[in-house]
Amino acid sequence: MAHNPQPPQGPQGHDPAGSTQMFRAFVDEPGPAGQQTQATRPSGPRAGLIVGVIAVVVILAAVGWLAFS
């Protein structure tokens, strides 16, 4: 088992970059801004995904039809 001869630097539980505290503040931030972006979000990506799946199914069906005919 390895032994770490250097003691930990600084106070325990302190994030020197502050990224953890900033992330928690961002996630815990209440407000209408987060709710408004979700409410006005268009259904573009979902519609694009559905069209893409249908296109793949049609292409596979055409390839299968050509292969077996």
Secondary structure in CASP SS format (residue, H / E / C, confidence):
PFRMAT SS
TARGET T0000
AUTHOR 0000-0000-0000
METHOD secondary structure of the structure
MODEL  1
M C 1.00
A C 1.00
H C 1.00
N C 1.00
P C 1.00
Q C 1.00
P C 1.00
P C 1.00
Q C 1.00
G C 1.00
P C 1.00
Q C 1.00
G C 1.00
H C 1.00
D C 1.00
P C 1.00
A C 1.00
G C 1.00
S H 1.00
T H 1.00
Q H 1.00
M H 1.00
F H 1.00
R H 1.00
A H 1.00
F H 1.00
V H 1.00
D H 1.00
E C 1.00
P C 1.00
G C 1.00
P H 1.00
A H 1.00
G H 1.00
Q H 1.00
Q H 1.00
T H 1.00
Q H 1.00
A H 1.00
T C 1.00
R C 1.00
P C 1.00
S C 1.00
G H 1.00
P H 1.00
R H 1.00
A H 1.00
G H 1.00
L H 1.00
I H 1.00
V H 1.00
G H 1.00
V H 1.00
I H 1.00
A H 1.00
V H 1.00
V H 1.00
V H 1.00
I H 1.00
L H 1.00
A H 1.00
A H 1.00
V H 1.00
G H 1.00
W H 1.00
L H 1.00
A H 1.00
F H 1.00
S C 1.00
END
